[in-house]
Amino acid sequence: MPAEVSDPIIHVRDVTVQFGKTRVLDGLDLDVRRGEILGFVGPSGAGKSVLTRTIIGLVPKLSGHIEVFGVDLDAADRAARRAVERRWGVLFQQGALFSSLTVRQNIQFPVREYLKLSQRLLDEIMVAKLVMVGLRPDVADRFPSELSGGMIKRVALARALALDPELVFLDEPTSGLDPIGAGDFDELVRTLQRTLGLTVFMVTHDLDSLYTACDRIAVLGDGKIIAAGSMADMQASEHPWLRQYFHGKRARAVMG
Ligand SMILES: Nc1ncnc2c1ncn2[C@@H]1O[C@H](COP(=O)(O)OP(=O)(O)OP(=O)(O)O)[C@@H](O)[C@H]1O
């Protein structure tokens, strides 16, 4: 069991998720602390996206208990669920913008789902979010196919921030970006976390991101959290996967 954290934003206990006979998460425990950027790593196919989707209620669990903002979403009624959902934003893997909608429509999509606002106000929110992620308002009427990979990630982040969330889930936000683009994106996430007081749950394979952006790292393996702590804790671990990951060739290039 992880050390108890006072006032965790996300509290996961003994969670098991299974698809058919395949058990992906197996009695997993995890706490995410208020205001931190938690980097979530582990081998490909280990279940990082599955855990993310389980926390936000898109994947049913076989057993276990999850609270977000102190609310058990399984026990909550529809109104209470929606109230919690409004407090988080999600950037899914590959950016996942709606390809048939413009940047404006993509960013306004979650706002329309939860709030009834005039088009003028929706446009003001959209422009504010674009500026927040470092994009010019004149991209508003472009379609995703007319954007670079880095711009798509930024628009997806703007959409995740559209409802002024306290918590954001980022699933491999820098995948597919070149190292400079990825570095810029990490810096943006760090700046937003500091200025907006966000809590960030970030699935990543990117050692640079773990090193520069994350306050804490949790590692998934065999359906459980096999390590959680600082980068120094990860580097000191004797676990074979951690040794390979945090001391491999790529790690030496990043961390010197
Ligand atoms: N809806 C589903 N139905 C059946 N199996 C699924 C489903 N979703 C995920 N899985 C399986 O669960 C396992 C974990 O997948 P997941 O995408 O969470 O891995 P991951 O750790 O995020 O991997 P990667 O780092 O490659 O993105 C995989 O074997 C995947 O095939």
The ligand as an SDF file (V2000), in Angstrom:
LIG
                    3D

 31 33  0  0  0  0  0  0  0  0999 V2000
  -11.4880   -2.0390  -24.3920 N   0  0  0  0  0  0  0  0  0  0  0  0
  -10.5640   -3.0090  -24.3230 C   0  0  0  0  0  0  0  0  0  0  0  0
  -10.8980   -4.3070  -24.5500 N   0  0  0  0  0  0  0  0  0  0  0  0
   -9.9770   -5.2920  -24.4710 C   0  0  0  0  0  0  0  0  0  0  0  0
   -8.7000   -5.0950  -24.1480 N   0  0  0  0  0  0  0  0  0  0  0  0
   -8.2930   -3.8380  -23.9220 C   0  0  0  0  0  0  0  0  0  0  0  0
   -9.2100   -2.7260  -23.9910 C   0  0  0  0  0  0  0  0  0  0  0  0
   -8.5390   -1.5900  -23.6930 N   0  0  0  0  0  0  0  0  0  0  0  0
   -7.2550   -1.9630  -23.4610 C   0  0  0  0  0  0  0  0  0  0  0  0
   -7.1190   -3.3050  -23.5840 N   0  0  0  0  0  0  0  0  0  0  0  0
   -5.8690   -4.0660  -23.3740 C   0  0  0  0  0  0  0  0  0  0  0  0
   -5.3470   -3.6930  -22.1190 O   0  0  0  0  0  0  0  0  0  0  0  0
   -3.9090   -3.7010  -22.1590 C   0  0  0  0  0  0  0  0  0  0  0  0
   -3.3910   -2.3760  -21.6590 C   0  0  0  0  0  0  0  0  0  0  0  0
   -3.6280   -1.3710  -22.6460 O   0  0  0  0  0  0  0  0  0  0  0  0
   -3.2260    0.1450  -22.4400 P   0  0  0  0  0  0  0  0  0  0  0  0
   -3.5970    0.8710  -23.6910 O   0  0  0  0  0  0  0  0  0  0  0  0
   -3.7650    0.6640  -21.1640 O   0  0  0  0  0  0  0  0  0  0  0  0
   -1.6440    0.0460  -22.3000 O   0  0  0  0  0  0  0  0  0  0  0  0
   -0.6130    1.2470  -22.1150 P   0  0  0  0  0  0  0  0  0  0  0  0
    0.2000    0.9350  -20.8940 O   0  0  0  0  0  0  0  0  0  0  0  0
   -1.3120    2.5540  -22.1310 O   0  0  0  0  0  0  0  0  0  0  0  0
    0.2720    1.0280  -23.4100 O   0  0  0  0  0  0  0  0  0  0  0  0
    1.0570    2.0870  -24.3640 P   0  0  0  0  0  0  0  0  0  0  0  0
    2.1710    2.6060  -23.5350 O   0  0  0  0  0  0  0  0  0  0  0  0
    1.5400    1.2200  -25.4840 O   0  0  0  0  0  0  0  0  0  0  0  0
    0.0680    3.1290  -24.7900 O   0  0  0  0  0  0  0  0  0  0  0  0
   -3.5240   -4.0250  -23.5940 C   0  0  0  0  0  0  0  0  0  0  0  0
   -3.2130   -5.3920  -23.6750 O   0  0  0  0  0  0  0  0  0  0  0  0
   -4.7770   -3.7000  -24.3760 C   0  0  0  0  0  0  0  0  0  0  0  0
   -4.8580   -4.5110  -25.5240 O   0  0  0  0  0  0  0  0  0  0  0  0
  1  2  1  0
  2  3  1  0
  2  7  2  0
  3  4  2  0
  4  5  1  0
  5  6  2  0
  6  7  1  0
  6 10  1  0
  7  8  1  0
  8  9  2  0
  9 10  1  0
 10 11  1  0
 11 12  1  0
 11 30  1  0
 12 13  1  0
 13 14  1  0
 13 28  1  0
 14 15  1  0
 15 16  1  0
 16 17  2  0
 16 18  1  0
 16 19  1  0
 19 20  1  0
 20 21  2  0
 20 22  1  0
 20 23  1  0
 23 24  1  0
 24 25  2  0
 24 26  1  0
 24 27  1  0
 28 29  1  0
 28 30  1  0
 30 31  1  0
M  END
$$$$
